[in-house]
Amino acid sequence: MGALMLQGTGSDVGKSVLVAGLCRALANRGLRVRPFKPQNMSNNAAVTPDGGEIGRAQATQAMAARVPPSVDMNPVLLKPQGDRTSQLVVHGKVRGTLKAAQWRQGREGLLADVLASYRRLAAGADIVVIEGAGSPAEINLRASDIANMGFARAAGVPVVLIGDIDRGGVIASLVGTRAVIDPDDAAMIHGFLINKFRGDPALFEDGYRAIEQRTGWRGFGVVPWLADAARLPSEDAVVLQRPSRAAGDRMVVACPVTAHIANFDDLDPLRLEPGIELVMVPPGTPIPAEAALILLAGSKATIADLKFLRAQGWDIDILAHHRRGRPVLGLCGGYQMLGRGIADPIGLEGPAERIEGLGLLDVETVLEGSKALVEVRGTARGARFEGYEMHLGRTEGPDTERPAARFDDGRLDGAVSADGLVTGSYVHGLLALAEQRRAWLAQLGVEGCGPDHRASIDAALDAIAAQLERHIDIDALLALSELADRHHG
């Protein structure tokens, strides 16, 4: 049938959510849908069944389309790891690291990889729904762009531009984008969507018509504020900057936000529990003394984040928390920080060095070898879990003789301290199944009653799709998608 690309006037305007919702709406209509994002930058990644990694948003969009995630859905993934350096992942596998200046010079050469993935997806789909990155108005980046108009032009894909009315200035952002981009780029844009509208859309009718008149683009609808989007997995670090609610009588689970925090969507399942208040602790703020559980999330640069953690004084808070007899859980990089030390002998994450860990687990980690990228299932604390491994290095020591989990294939994972208060695991998504989460919350004296995380996401996708069916012209978007030229470029 064709393809359609959703671009935005800026970051965090809701592109990922609208692509996911549109994928689910079209799948509900019986179409074979595939999501696609040429280039993503995120440290929240997901493992695919074919043994690669892609951005978390694309894995959610694959779920929305009711198909398994594939490395072709996000062929280029950049994972920032500090010092203006990013790890470059192409077709699910690490291809090296790039400085910011190198990236601007070298990404044009990745267009062939992007187009190859797109064509493979398109060959098995009725429609490919494509998500841009950032904004096409970033004309200083246009020359080597592969994420927005560079891709759209090369693939011959029509574009719809998303404006976020909640942040204000939506008329100027849409009209301004039209004014600054190249005329040939502007010709690829066939319309716009207004996103995150609160209140009566009729009040924006004049503004809507003004955008149409000043841009020459047609409007495809006004999307209301989608409360269900909060139930989708987090990808952007923007969510970490939002304040927590007051805990009230809920039990506090605290997670310090390190500089290179990664896969923090591991914490999302805790938000499903009414008895839990998840507090993301920003830099410069102590970990709440009332925390019942401290959870250390993953990291893209574990040694650098351990130094950052100490610079905030969080190591003192964590050790005091443990002395009070309260539990600590570390996932992936957080697990590594809990040990006696972390060594990076060949400089995989930065300068070659060794650093002392927090010393709460009697284990040592050496960052070496190939990256583990595999889906896993098993049992921990007598309950089932499903997740994935995504890490460098190996962790060994006496406390691994008390493993945190046992995989169905017989392998053991993680470590538990002799006093039973400190647990480390390499399993991302450990808390997603309600059964596993209940086992953890029982240690805190909380009765878990939330659903499986996947079931919650699935219900949210259906709710978002229903809203899109009511508020945007999906039939017109389908007609527009037929203009795509899959063989162009």
C-alpha positions, 0 to 999 in steps of 0.5 A, a space after each residue: 500500500 505505501 508509507 507515511 512519515 510523521 515528523 515533528 516541529 521539535 523534540 518531545 512533541 509526541 511523535 513516538 506515541 502518535 506513531 504507536 497509536 497509528 500502528 495499532 489503529 491500522 493493525 486493528 483495521 487488519 493491515 500489515 503494519 511495520 514501524 520504522 525510525 531511520 535514526 534514534 538516539 536513546 539509552 533506553 533500548 530493547 533486545 530483538 528476537 534476532 539478537 540485536 538492539 533497537 530503540 525502546 520506542 520502536 519495540 513498543 511500536 512493533 507491539 502496537 503493530 502486533 509484530 515482533 520487533 526487528 533490527 530493521 525497525 531502527 537501523 541506526 541507534 546512537 547511545 550517548 556515553 559521555 564526553 560528546 561520544 556515542 556508541 553507534 549501533 547499526 542493524 542491531 550491532 555495535 559498529 564503534 563509537 563516534 565523537 559528535 564531530 565525526 557523526 556529523 561528517 559520517 552519517 550520510 554514509 549510513 543512508 544506504 543501511 537505512 534504506 536497505 532496512 526500510 525496503 525490507 520492511 516495506 516488502 512485507 507490509 501494507 504500510 510502513 509508519 515512520 517516525 522522524 527525529 528532532 525536527 526538520 527545521 534544524 537546517 544546520 544539520 540538513 546537509 547530512 540528515 538521514 533522520 528526517 527530510 534526508 530520508 523522506 526525499 531519498 525514499 520518496 515518502 510523504 510527510 505529516 508534521 506534528 505540532 505540540 500545542 501544549 508547549 505553546 507557539 504551535 502556529 509559529 512552530 508549524 508556519 516557521 518550519 515551512 518558512 525555514 526549510 528548503 522548498 523541495 523539503 517543504 514539498 514532501 510535507 502534505 499536512 500537519 497534526 496538532 497534538 496534546 490539545 486540552 479543552 474544546 478543539 473548536 476553540 482552536 478552529 481559527 488557528 487551525 485554518 490560519 496554519 492551513 492558509 499560511 503553509 498550504 498544508 492541510 490539517 489532518 486533525 487535532 489530537 487531545 491530551 492522551 493520558 494513556 500515553 503515560 502508561 507507555 514505556 519511557 524512552 526520552 530522559 525528559 520524563 526524568 525531569 518531571 517532579 514526583 507526587 507526594 508519597 502520602 501513605 505509599 511506600 517509597 522506592 527511590 532511584 538516583 538519576 545518574 548522568 548516563 542512566 539507561 533502560 530506566 523503563 525497567 522502573 515503569 512497572 512500579 508505577 502500576 502499583 498503587 501502594 508504591 511511590 517511585 521517586 526519581 532522585 535528581 542530582 544535587 538531592 539526597 536519596 529520601 531517608 524514608 525510602 523502603 527500597 533503593 533501586 540502581 538502574 542501568 548505565 551506558 557508562 558505569 564507571 563514570 556513573 559510579 563516580 557521579 553517584 559518589 560526587 552527589 553523596 549518594 553512596 553515603 545515602 545508600 550505605 546508610 540505607 543498608 545499615 538501617 536493614 533496608 533492601 537495595 536492588 541493582 539492575 545491569 550497570 546498577 548491579 555492577 556498581 554494588 560490587 567490590 570493583 569494576 575494571 575496564 582494562 581495554 577502555 570500552 566505556 572510556 579510559 582504561 581503569 579500575 574503580 572501587 564499587 560500593 562494596 555491598 556485594 562480594 563480586 567483581 566486574 570486568 568489562 570485556 568480551 562481546 555484548 550480551 543481547 538475548 531475551 531471557 525467561 526464568 524464575 526469581 524469588 519463586 516467581 516467573 519473570 521475562 526480560 532480556 540481557 543487554 550488557 558488557 562484561 562478566 561479574 564473578 565472586 562469592 555472592 554469585 553462589 547465591 544467584 538472583 535468578 535462574 533462567 529456563 536454560 539452566 544458567 544462573 544470573 546475578 548475586 545476593 548478599 549474605 544478609 539477603 538485603 542486596 540483590 544484583 541482576 543483569 535482567 532488564 524487565 525483571 519487574 514487568 510480570 505482576 507475579 515477580 513484582 508481587 514477590 519483591 513488594 512482599 519484602 517491603 510489606 506491600 501487597 502488589 496488585 498491579 497488572 502485567 506491564 505488557 498487558 497495561 501497555 497493550 490496553 494503553 495502545 488500544 485506548 490511544 488508537 481509539 482516540 486517534 480514530 475519533 480525532 484524526 482523518 486516518 482514511 486521508 492519511 492512508 490515501 496519502 501513504 499511497 503516494 510513497 515510492 518504495 523504489 525511489 533512491 
